[in-house]
Structures are given as structure tokens and as C-alpha cells.
Amino acid sequence: LDLIKTEHNAFVADGKQAPLKLTDDELLELLCCTSVSARRKYYAFRFKVSMMREARAAKQLQRAKESKFEVEYVQKNQILHVIREAPIRAHHDDWLAAEVRNPDSSQMLLVDCSHEEEMRVADQKNLAKQMALVLAHNRQMRPFPFHLVLTSLIQGTNQYQFFGNEFNARNDPSGPQCLENCLWTIRPEHYLELSSFLGDRRVVYLSPNAPRAFEPGEWDHNAAYVVGGIVDKAIRRPRYLHWRAGNKTLTLVAIHGILATAKATNGDWKTALEKNIPARFLRDHDPVQREIDRMLRQV
């Protein structure tokens, strides 16, 4: 750690691309870098991020100076009261909180967060960002959203801290900005230890290493599905889709969208996959690949 601090001070003194200050998370990321070149790239990345933040703050300050008049959005002497976005969002949050925690109407989707030791720090941060998008996508599900349950997420771990940083949450469990107050349920136990919490639901773990795949029209509305909370870029199983060359890994957001569509369509997996997998991953949407397939058919 002292070596990294000395190296950082030398970079700043020489005028190289490096931030003026390093946070504890950034020091942890530098400790995970295995070479000098990797640390140099990370210094340059954090330097660019700090410059972007300073430019954004300067623009906001300039806009505040240019605005001379305050706009009063709520008129006091009006007959018709306008319901604005804030109370509508609060009402929707109350409905969603009651809906996802109702065992009779919501289906459980468990995210297994027990893979922290198998991921890099960057992947752990990426997982927190993906879960933020999953939570936003779950808010838009109609009529019944998933009851998201984060298992093996223990307070005090790096993964828990990254979740808190992503949602701007505080460690006070009684405060309104606590991570537990989000529209999900956090359990420190492993999902296999939640028999009393799950009740008589059938637990189905979704994995690319599963012995069999879903059949068309197969969806159990009474089961509790488990998704691995891991950012893994190595497991690829192109079975039902014509993948184009390149990346074949899906994010948790895409997996959540696939499961939501399969739930709404009672197991129409073809529609679920085509609707939620990005078109850039598929061969049918690649004009070069379409031309190659056309020439092969002519031969």
C-alpha cells in the first residue's frame, strides 16, 4: 500500500495522468492490479473520470449563474391542483412494495450473491450496477413484478459496500436510505438455507451447466427461480440462437428481461429471447453475415 501511495505521488508530481486524491475503493482496485502498466491505465482512467466530473460541475455552476429568475412550479391560488411526478412515483413505490412482498401475487426471483471470492473488484462493481438496472426493470413489470431476493449478501463485505455505493445507501439500518429499504429482500443466508422463507416452493437454479433446458411453454409460476449473481464472461452456450462472432455473454438485466417475458407469456422462450437479447449479438441482424449466408445458399 505504501508503494502504491508513493507511486501515485510520483505520478502527480511528474504531471502524468493521475487523480490528485485516491479513495479507499480506488486503492483497493490498485492493489488488485498485477502490473505497473495496469496501474498506469487505472490512473489514467480515474484521471479522465475526475476531469469529467469537474467539467460537469463547472457547467452546472455556469447554468446557475445564468438563470436569473426562479420559476415557481406550484401556484398557490389555482383551483385545479396538479399532481406532479413526485407523488405519483411515491404512490407507485408503495404499490410495488406491497406487491412484491405479497407471497400470493409475486413470484420470487433469487440472486445468489455467494460468488464474491470468484470475481474481481471491477466485476463486483459491475454486478452492483447491473442490479440497479434490474431493480429499475422490475419496477416496470406489469401486472405482477418479481419479488427480488438477494441471498448470501452479508453486511460488511465488499459486495455489500459496492451495492450501497451504487444506491447511495447508508449503513444505518434504521435510516430511510438503508439498502434493505429498497424494493427487494436481503438475506445473509445461502438460498439452500431458506426453506422456512421459501415454504413449499420448488427451487429452480438457472445455470448454463444445467442438465436440461426449458421446453416451449414450460414455466412454473409457483417455483422460486435462482440466478447466479456473478459476472462471468467465460461460459457460453449458443444453443437456440444464431450468434454472430463476438461476445455471447448476457447481463443480469437481459436475463431478468428474458424471465419477465417468459413469465408473462407462460413459457414462450423464443419470444423472450428474441425480445430481450440485444440485436447486435445475433447473426440475423448482421448485414455482412446475411450476405455470406445468401452466397452460401446460392452455392
N, C-alpha and C positions, 0 to 999 in steps of 0.2 A: 504493500500500500504506500509506503514512503517512497519507493522507487517511482510509482505512478505519479505521485504528487510532485516529485522533483522533475520528472519528465514533462509534466503539464506546465510547471513554472518556466521551464526552459523553452517550451514551445511559445508561450505567451511573450516571454522576454525577447525572443528572436523575431517576433511579428508573424509567426506562422498561423495558419487557420486553426484556432483553438478557442473555446469559450473562456471568458475571464474567470468564471467560477464553475465548480463542479458540485452537483448534488450527490447525495448518498447513493441514489439509484444509478447515476452515471458512473460513480466509482465502482459500484458492483459490476456494471457492464464492462468496464475496462479491465477488471480483474478476470473476467471470463475470456478476454481476448488472449489468444495464444501466441501472438507475434507482434513485433513493433509495427509492421505495416498495417495490421488490423487495428491497432490502437490509433495509428495516424489517420486512417479512414474514419474511425469513430470520432476523433477530434474534429475533423473537417465537417462531418455530418452535424454534430452538435453546434459547431460554429455557424453553419448555414441556418439552422433552426433558430438560434438566438438572434441572428440578423433579421430573419423574417418576423420574429416577434417584436423586435424593436421598430421595424418599419410599420407593422400593423398598429402598434401603439402610437406612433407618430401621426399616422393618418387619422386615427380616432381623435387625437388631440386637436388636429387641424380642423376636422369637421366640427368639433365642439366650439372652436373659436369662431368659425364662420357662421354658425347658427346663432342669430341674434335674438330671435323670439322663441319663447316657449309655446308649444302647441298644447292646448288644453283639450284632451280627448273626451273627457266626460263633462258634459254640460249639466249644470245644476238645475236649470229652470226649463227642463224639457218634459213634455207629457209622456212620450214613449221612452221607456227605458231600454237601452241597448244591452243585450247580453253578449259580452265580448269573449275572446278566446280563452282567457284565464279561467273563468267559472265553468265553461264548457269542458275544458281539459280536466279540471278538478272533479267534475261530475263523472266524466268518463273513467278517471282513475279510481274513483270509489266503486263504480260498477265493475270495473275489471278486477279490482282487488277482491271483491265479494265473489266474482265469478270463478276466478282461478283457484280459490281456496274452498270452493264448494265441491265436495267429493262426488256429488250426484250429477254434476253437469260438466266438470272439467276432467280431461284425461291427463295423466301425469306423464311428463317427459323429463327423465332424469339425465343430468350431465355429470358423468363420473370425472371428478377433478383429482383423482389419485395418481396422476401421471406427472407430477411436478418434477420429480427427480430425473425423468426421462427427457425433459425439454430444456433448451437453453433459456437464458433470461429473456432474449428477444422473442422467443416463441411464447413464453409465459405472458409477456405484454401483449403480443398479438392475440392470444386467447382472450384476454380481458376486453380488447377492442371488439373482437368478434361477438362476444357475449352481449356487449352493449347493442350491437346491431340485431342480435337475436331477440333481445328484450323489446326493442322497438318494433320488430316484425311481428312479435307475438301480440303486441297491442292492437294490431290491425286485423287480427283473425276474427272472422265472423262465421257463425254466431257464438261458437264456444272456443276460446283460446286454450292453449295448453297450460297446465299447471307446472311451471318450471321448478325443478328441484335440483339444487346443486349439492351433490354429495361429496364427502371427503374434503370439504373446504374448511380448513381449520384456521381460526383466528391466530394471527402471529406469524403465519408463513408468508413467503414471498408472493405466492399466488393470491392470497387474500389481500395483501397490500396493493398489488397491481390492480385488483378489482376495485379496491377503494379509491385508488388514484384515478381510475378511468371514470368512475361515477361521482367523483368529488365527494366521497363519503368520509365521515369521521369515525373514530374508534369508539366514541361514546355509545354504548348500546341503547341508552335511553333517549338519545337525541333524535330529532326528526330526520337528520341526514345520515343516519346509520345505514350500512349496507344491507342489513336484514330488513329494512323498511321498503326496499324495492319490491316490485311485483314478482317475487319468487320466494321460494323457501330454501334456506341454507341449513344443511345438516352436516355436522362433522363426521358422522359415521359413514362407513362404506355402504354401498347400496345393498349388499348382501345381508347387512345387519339391520335393515329397516323393515323387518317382517311385520312388526306391530303397526308401523306407519303405513305400509302398503296394503295391509289387510289381506284379502283373498285374491288380489290382482295377480295375474300372470306376468312375470318379469321377462321381457324380451330384450336381449342385448344386441344392438345393431353393430356389426363389425364386418370388414371386408374378408376376414378369415372365417366367417360363418360356414357351417357345412352345407347350408342350402340358402336359396334366395326366396324372396317373396314371389308368390304366384299372382297372376292378374286377378283382381277382385279380392285379394286377401288383406284384411285389416281388422284387427281385434280392437273394438272401441273400449273394451274393459281391461285391456292389458296396460302395463306400465312399461314404456319403451325407454331404454337406456342408450345414451350416446356417449362415446368416449370424449372427454374434454381434453383433447391433445391436438397439437399442431404437428402433424406427421406428413412429410412430403415424399415418403418412400413407398407407401402402399398404394398400388394402382391396380384396379381390377376392371378393365374395359370390357364389360360383358354384353350389355344391351344397347350400347350406343356406338356410333362410328366416330371415334375420337380422331381429331386431327393431330398432327405432330406438335409436341409441346407439353405443357402442363396438363395433368389429368387429375389433380387433387382438388377436392371441394372444401369450401369453408363451412363452418358451423351454420352460417347464415343460409347457405344453399341447402344444407341438409335439413334445417328447420323448415325452409320453404317446401322442400320435397315432401316431408312428413305432413305438413299442414294441408297441402293439396291432396295427398293420398287419403288423409282423414276425411276431407270434405267430399271426395269422390268415391269413398268406400273402396279404396284399393286400386284405383286406376293409375298404376305406376307409370305407364307410358306417358300419360298426360302430365303427371307430376314431374317426371324427369325432363321432358321437353319444355315445360313451362319455367322451371327454376334453374336449370343448368345454363350458364352463360353461352350464348351462341358462338362466341369465339373459340370455345373448346370443341365444337362439333365439326365434323368433316363436311356435312351437307351445307354449311354456311361459308365454306372456304371456296372462293371462286377459282383459285388455282387447282384445288383438288377436284372440283366439279369438271373442269376442263380435262384433267387427266383421266377421270372416270369415263368421260364421254369418248375420249380417244381409245381407251381400252375396250369399250363396248363395240366400237367400230372394227377393231382388230379381230 
